[in-house]
Amino acid sequence: MKDFHCCATCQHFKAEKQVKGMKYYCSRLGFETMTNYKFNCWSPNVNVKKLINKLKMDR
């Protein structure tokens, strides 16, 4: 999981296109973040969970 652990792969990560560029934030915590940040509250989204399970089965 450490290869996937970052805000961009979390189910709570949201990205909004704005006039001045992109805004990235955590919908659960309610603050801005960046795609590569890491926090202990990380909950992988569905696609990442599938990929992690597939990699575990391939080992």
Gaussian input, Z-matrix of N, CA and C with variables (Angstrom, degrees):
# hf/3-21g

backbone

0 1
 N
 C     1     B1
 C     2     B2     1     A1
 N     3     B3     2     A2     1     D1
 C     4     B4     3     A3     2     D2
 C     5     B5     4     A4     3     D3
 N     6     B6     5     A5     4     D4
 C     7     B7     6     A6     5     D5
 C     8     B8     7     A7     6     D6
 N     9     B9     8     A8     7     D7
 C    10    B10     9     A9     8     D8
 C    11    B11    10    A10     9     D9
 N    12    B12    11    A11    10    D10
 C    13    B13    12    A12    11    D11
 C    14    B14    13    A13    12    D12
 N    15    B15    14    A14    13    D13
 C    16    B16    15    A15    14    D14
 C    17    B17    16    A16    15    D15
 N    18    B18    17    A17    16    D16
 C    19    B19    18    A18    17    D17
 C    20    B20    19    A19    18    D18
 N    21    B21    20    A20    19    D19
 C    22    B22    21    A21    20    D20
 C    23    B23    22    A22    21    D21
 N    24    B24    23    A23    22    D22
 C    25    B25    24    A24    23    D23
 C    26    B26    25    A25    24    D24
 N    27    B27    26    A26    25    D25
 C    28    B28    27    A27    26    D26
 C    29    B29    28    A28    27    D27
 N    30    B30    29    A29    28    D28
 C    31    B31    30    A30    29    D29
 C    32    B32    31    A31    30    D30
 N    33    B33    32    A32    31    D31
 C    34    B34    33    A33    32    D32
 C    35    B35    34    A34    33    D33
 N    36    B36    35    A35    34    D34
 C    37    B37    36    A36    35    D35
 C    38    B38    37    A37    36    D36
 N    39    B39    38    A38    37    D37
 C    40    B40    39    A39    38    D38
 C    41    B41    40    A40    39    D39
 N    42    B42    41    A41    40    D40
 C    43    B43    42    A42    41    D41
 C    44    B44    43    A43    42    D42
 N    45    B45    44    A44    43    D43
 C    46    B46    45    A45    44    D44
 C    47    B47    46    A46    45    D45
 N    48    B48    47    A47    46    D46
 C    49    B49    48    A48    47    D47
 C    50    B50    49    A49    48    D48
 N    51    B51    50    A50    49    D49
 C    52    B52    51    A51    50    D50
 C    53    B53    52    A52    51    D51
 N    54    B54    53    A53    52    D52
 C    55    B55    54    A54    53    D53
 C    56    B56    55    A55    54    D54
 N    57    B57    56    A56    55    D55
 C    58    B58    57    A57    56    D56
 C    59    B59    58    A58    57    D57
 N    60    B60    59    A59    58    D58
 C    61    B61    60    A60    59    D59
 C    62    B62    61    A61    60    D60
 N    63    B63    62    A62    61    D61
 C    64    B64    63    A63    62    D62
 C    65    B65    64    A64    63    D63
 N    66    B66    65    A65    64    D64
 C    67    B67    66    A66    65    D65
 C    68    B68    67    A67    66    D66
 N    69    B69    68    A68    67    D67
 C    70    B70    69    A69    68    D68
 C    71    B71    70    A70    69    D69
 N    72    B72    71    A71    70    D70
 C    73    B73    72    A72    71    D71
 C    74    B74    73    A73    72    D72
 N    75    B75    74    A74    73    D73
 C    76    B76    75    A75    74    D74
 C    77    B77    76    A76    75    D75
 N    78    B78    77    A77    76    D76
 C    79    B79    78    A78    77    D77
 C    80    B80    79    A79    78    D78
 N    81    B81    80    A80    79    D79
 C    82    B82    81    A81    80    D80
 C    83    B83    82    A82    81    D81
 N    84    B84    83    A83    82    D82
 C    85    B85    84    A84    83    D83
 C    86    B86    85    A85    84    D84
 N    87    B87    86    A86    85    D85
 C    88    B88    87    A87    86    D86
 C    89    B89    88    A88    87    D87
 N    90    B90    89    A89    88    D88
 C    91    B91    90    A90    89    D89
 C    92    B92    91    A91    90    D90
 N    93    B93    92    A92    91    D91
 C    94    B94    93    A93    92    D92
 C    95    B95    94    A94    93    D93
 N    96    B96    95    A95    94    D94
 C    97    B97    96    A96    95    D95
 C    98    B98    97    A97    96    D96
 N    99    B99    98    A98    97    D97
 C   100   B100    99    A99    98    D98
 C   101   B101   100   A100    99    D99
 N   102   B102   101   A101   100   D100
 C   103   B103   102   A102   101   D101
 C   104   B104   103   A103   102   D102
 N   105   B105   104   A104   103   D103
 C   106   B106   105   A105   104   D104
 C   107   B107   106   A106   105   D105
 N   108   B108   107   A107   106   D106
 C   109   B109   108   A108   107   D107
 C   110   B110   109   A109   108   D108
 N   111   B111   110   A110   109   D109
 C   112   B112   111   A111   110   D110
 C   113   B113   112   A112   111   D111
 N   114   B114   113   A113   112   D112
 C   115   B115   114   A114   113   D113
 C   116   B116   115   A115   114   D114
 N   117   B117   116   A116   115   D115
 C   118   B118   117   A117   116   D116
 C   119   B119   118   A118   117   D117
 N   120   B120   119   A119   118   D118
 C   121   B121   120   A120   119   D119
 C   122   B122   121   A121   120   D120
 N   123   B123   122   A122   121   D121
 C   124   B124   123   A123   122   D122
 C   125   B125   124   A124   123   D123
 N   126   B126   125   A125   124   D124
 C   127   B127   126   A126   125   D125
 C   128   B128   127   A127   126   D126
 N   129   B129   128   A128   127   D127
 C   130   B130   129   A129   128   D128
 C   131   B131   130   A130   129   D129
 N   132   B132   131   A131   130   D130
 C   133   B133   132   A132   131   D131
 C   134   B134   133   A133   132   D132
 N   135   B135   134   A134   133   D133
 C   136   B136   135   A135   134   D134
 C   137   B137   136   A136   135   D135
 N   138   B138   137   A137   136   D136
 C   139   B139   138   A138   137   D137
 C   140   B140   139   A139   138   D138
 N   141   B141   140   A140   139   D139
 C   142   B142   141   A141   140   D140
 C   143   B143   142   A142   141   D141
 N   144   B144   143   A143   142   D142
 C   145   B145   144   A144   143   D143
 C   146   B146   145   A145   144   D144
 N   147   B147   146   A146   145   D145
 C   148   B148   147   A147   146   D146
 C   149   B149   148   A148   147   D147
 N   150   B150   149   A149   148   D148
 C   151   B151   150   A150   149   D149
 C   152   B152   151   A151   150   D150
 N   153   B153   152   A152   151   D151
 C   154   B154   153   A153   152   D152
 C   155   B155   154   A154   153   D153
 N   156   B156   155   A155   154   D154
 C   157   B157   156   A156   155   D155
 C   158   B158   157   A157   156   D156
 N   159   B159   158   A158   157   D157
 C   160   B160   159   A159   158   D158
 C   161   B161   160   A160   159   D159
 N   162   B162   161   A161   160   D160
 C   163   B163   162   A162   161   D161
 C   164   B164   163   A163   162   D162
 N   165   B165   164   A164   163   D163
 C   166   B166   165   A165   164   D164
 C   167   B167   166   A166   165   D165
 N   168   B168   167   A167   166   D166
 C   169   B169   168   A168   167   D167
 C   170   B170   169   A169   168   D168
 N   171   B171   170   A170   169   D169
 C   172   B172   171   A171   170   D170
 C   173   B173   172   A172   171   D171
 N   174   B174   173   A173   172   D172
 C   175   B175   174   A174   173   D173
 C   176   B176   175   A175   174   D174

   B1=1.4412
   B2=1.5235
   B3=1.3043
   B4=1.4629
   B5=1.5288
   B6=1.3298
   B7=1.4613
   B8=1.5231
   B9=1.3161
   B10=1.4565
   B11=1.5259
   B12=1.3221
   B13=1.4633
   B14=1.5290
   B15=1.3037
   B16=1.4597
   B17=1.5237
   B18=1.3049
   B19=1.4670
   B20=1.5268
   B21=1.3120
   B22=1.4664
   B23=1.5236
   B24=1.3171
   B25=1.4644
   B26=1.5236
   B27=1.3243
   B28=1.4622
   B29=1.5228
   B30=1.3214
   B31=1.4636
   B32=1.5271
   B33=1.3106
   B34=1.4587
   B35=1.5257
   B36=1.3274
   B37=1.4606
   B38=1.5210
   B39=1.3092
   B40=1.4662
   B41=1.5219
   B42=1.3192
   B43=1.4589
   B44=1.5163
   B45=1.3186
   B46=1.4595
   B47=1.5215
   B48=1.3193
   B49=1.4535
   B50=1.5191
   B51=1.3258
   B52=1.4529
   B53=1.5237
   B54=1.3020
   B55=1.4655
   B56=1.5309
   B57=1.3107
   B58=1.4693
   B59=1.5189
   B60=1.3185
   B61=1.4588
   B62=1.5118
   B63=1.3083
   B64=1.4596
   B65=1.5278
   B66=1.3339
   B67=1.4623
   B68=1.5185
   B69=1.3168
   B70=1.4542
   B71=1.5215
   B72=1.3371
   B73=1.4587
   B74=1.5285
   B75=1.3225
   B76=1.4629
   B77=1.5226
   B78=1.3277
   B79=1.4604
   B80=1.5255
   B81=1.3114
   B82=1.4651
   B83=1.5233
   B84=1.3203
   B85=1.4583
   B86=1.5256
   B87=1.3352
   B88=1.4417
   B89=1.5143
   B90=1.3213
   B91=1.4600
   B92=1.5202
   B93=1.3432
   B94=1.4526
   B95=1.5194
   B96=1.3262
   B97=1.4512
   B98=1.5211
   B99=1.2871
   B100=1.4632
   B101=1.5208
   B102=1.3138
   B103=1.4569
   B104=1.5201
   B105=1.3196
   B106=1.4633
   B107=1.5241
   B108=1.3229
   B109=1.4646
   B110=1.5284
   B111=1.3317
   B112=1.4656
   B113=1.5240
   B114=1.3309
   B115=1.4558
   B116=1.5278
   B117=1.3096
   B118=1.4645
   B119=1.5245
   B120=1.3155
   B121=1.4652
   B122=1.5359
   B123=1.3003
   B124=1.4615
   B125=1.5249
   B126=1.3357
   B127=1.4649
   B128=1.5245
   B129=1.3319
   B130=1.4635
   B131=1.5236
   B132=1.3330
   B133=1.4647
   B134=1.5316
   B135=1.3063
   B136=1.4669
   B137=1.5324
   B138=1.3150
   B139=1.4673
   B140=1.5227
   B141=1.3175
   B142=1.4681
   B143=1.5272
   B144=1.3252
   B145=1.4699
   B146=1.5294
   B147=1.3347
   B148=1.4663
   B149=1.5219
   B150=1.3268
   B151=1.4575
   B152=1.5281
   B153=1.3166
   B154=1.4636
   B155=1.5285
   B156=1.3313
   B157=1.4681
   B158=1.5164
   B159=1.3165
   B160=1.4646
   B161=1.5186
   B162=1.3229
   B163=1.4596
   B164=1.5290
   B165=1.3218
   B166=1.4680
   B167=1.5209
   B168=1.3389
   B169=1.4581
   B170=1.5284
   B171=1.3172
   B172=1.4573
   B173=1.5244
   B174=1.3041
   B175=1.4752
   B176=1.4778
   A1=111.71
   A2=117.51
   A3=118.68
   A4=112.00
   A5=117.89
   A6=120.48
   A7=112.11
   A8=118.06
   A9=123.02
   A10=113.10
   A11=117.49
   A12=121.72
   A13=111.58
   A14=116.26
   A15=123.23
   A16=107.68
   A17=116.70
   A18=120.76
   A19=112.97
   A20=117.79
   A21=120.81
   A22=113.01
   A23=118.57
   A24=121.64
   A25=112.80
   A26=116.82
   A27=121.63
   A28=110.73
   A29=116.21
   A30=120.76
   A31=112.80
   A32=117.90
   A33=121.86
   A34=113.12
   A35=117.53
   A36=122.32
   A37=110.81
   A38=116.67
   A39=122.19
   A40=108.98
   A41=115.59
   A42=121.92
   A43=108.33
   A44=115.79
   A45=121.42
   A46=109.22
   A47=115.81
   A48=120.34
   A49=108.25
   A50=116.20
   A51=121.75
   A52=109.24
   A53=116.44
   A54=121.22
   A55=111.19
   A56=117.16
   A57=121.95
   A58=113.25
   A59=119.04
   A60=122.07
   A61=111.36
   A62=115.94
   A63=121.72
   A64=110.94
   A65=115.15
   A66=122.14
   A67=106.50
   A68=116.39
   A69=122.66
   A70=108.24
   A71=116.35
   A72=118.77
   A73=110.75
   A74=114.23
   A75=122.25
   A76=107.28
   A77=116.75
   A78=119.82
   A79=112.09
   A80=117.46
   A81=121.02
   A82=111.42
   A83=116.62
   A84=120.89
   A85=112.96
   A86=116.70
   A87=121.25
   A88=116.23
   A89=117.98
   A90=118.77
   A91=111.16
   A92=115.58
   A93=120.11
   A94=110.03
   A95=114.86
   A96=121.59
   A97=108.07
   A98=117.27
   A99=123.09
   A100=108.01
   A101=116.40
   A102=120.75
   A103=112.89
   A104=118.43
   A105=121.39
   A106=114.27
   A107=118.76
   A108=121.03
   A109=109.64
   A110=115.15
   A111=121.47
   A112=109.63
   A113=115.53
   A114=121.77
   A115=108.95
   A116=117.53
   A117=122.13
   A118=112.99
   A119=117.75
   A120=120.71
   A121=112.22
   A122=118.25
   A123=124.09
   A124=112.09
   A125=115.91
   A126=123.40
   A127=106.78
   A128=117.83
   A129=119.85
   A130=112.18
   A131=116.20
   A132=119.67
   A133=109.75
   A134=117.16
   A135=122.80
   A136=111.80
   A137=117.51
   A138=120.41
   A139=112.25
   A140=117.23
   A141=121.18
   A142=109.99
   A143=117.33
   A144=120.40
   A145=110.65
   A146=116.44
   A147=120.69
   A148=110.94
   A149=116.59
   A150=120.69
   A151=111.24
   A152=117.03
   A153=121.08
   A154=110.22
   A155=117.29
   A156=120.97
   A157=111.08
   A158=118.24
   A159=121.46
   A160=110.83
   A161=116.65
   A162=120.50
   A163=112.12
   A164=116.69
   A165=120.38
   A166=110.74
   A167=116.50
   A168=120.26
   A169=112.02
   A170=116.96
   A171=121.48
   A172=112.82
   A173=116.99
   A174=120.05
   A175=111.75
   D1=-24.95
   D2=-176.46
   D3=-61.80
   D4=-24.68
   D5=178.22
   D6=-72.13
   D7=-21.06
   D8=-175.91
   D9=-108.15
   D10=-12.49
   D11=-172.58
   D12=-70.41
   D13=101.60
   D14=171.92
   D15=-163.61
   D16=163.38
   D17=-176.29
   D18=-57.49
   D19=-37.98
   D20=-176.14
   D21=-62.72
   D22=-20.07
   D23=-179.78
   D24=-102.30
   D25=6.34
   D26=-178.95
   D27=-87.83
   D28=147.36
   D29=179.61
   D30=-67.14
   D31=-17.11
   D32=-178.40
   D33=-95.82
   D34=-3.64
   D35=-178.72
   D36=-74.21
   D37=130.63
   D38=178.98
   D39=-128.82
   D40=143.59
   D41=177.11
   D42=-126.90
   D43=132.99
   D44=178.96
   D45=-127.16
   D46=130.84
   D47=175.85
   D48=-82.26
   D49=126.45
   D50=179.13
   D51=-123.96
   D52=170.11
   D53=-178.82
   D54=-56.95
   D55=-40.72
   D56=-177.27
   D57=-89.06
   D58=7.71
   D59=-179.53
   D60=127.20
   D61=-164.06
   D62=-177.85
   D63=-86.82
   D64=146.10
   D65=173.27
   D66=-119.14
   D67=124.74
   D68=178.76
   D69=-112.30
   D70=133.58
   D71=-179.77
   D72=-151.89
   D73=164.17
   D74=177.52
   D75=-98.08
   D76=118.40
   D77=-179.14
   D78=-71.65
   D79=-23.65
   D80=179.31
   D81=-78.41
   D82=-47.13
   D83=-176.90
   D84=-89.29
   D85=-23.94
   D86=175.55
   D87=81.31
   D88=23.31
   D89=177.33
   D90=-129.37
   D91=160.92
   D92=-179.88
   D93=-70.51
   D94=150.26
   D95=179.97
   D96=-146.17
   D97=-176.28
   D98=175.00
   D99=-125.84
   D100=161.01
   D101=-174.67
   D102=-61.29
   D103=-33.79
   D104=-174.98
   D105=-96.47
   D106=2.09
   D107=177.69
   D108=-68.32
   D109=155.94
   D110=178.79
   D111=-132.11
   D112=133.49
   D113=177.23
   D114=-133.56
   D115=158.29
   D116=-178.72
   D117=-70.75
   D118=-13.61
   D119=-177.52
   D120=-87.89
   D121=8.98
   D122=-175.15
   D123=-55.41
   D124=127.85
   D125=174.07
   D126=-127.25
   D127=106.59
   D128=-174.39
   D129=-60.36
   D130=146.01
   D131=177.39
   D132=-75.26
   D133=173.71
   D134=-173.15
   D135=-58.72
   D136=-44.73
   D137=-178.49
   D138=-63.93
   D139=-38.53
   D140=179.04
   D141=-69.40
   D142=-39.16
   D143=177.16
   D144=-59.90
   D145=-43.16
   D146=178.60
   D147=-62.37
   D148=-43.48
   D149=-179.56
   D150=-64.96
   D151=-42.17
   D152=178.66
   D153=-62.26
   D154=-44.97
   D155=178.92
   D156=-63.92
   D157=-39.22
   D158=178.49
   D159=-63.69
   D160=-43.44
   D161=178.94
   D162=-64.97
   D163=-35.85
   D164=176.99
   D165=-65.39
   D166=-38.65
   D167=-178.71
   D168=-72.79
   D169=-28.56
   D170=-179.83
   D171=-74.35
   D172=-15.96
   D173=-177.64
   D174=-77.79

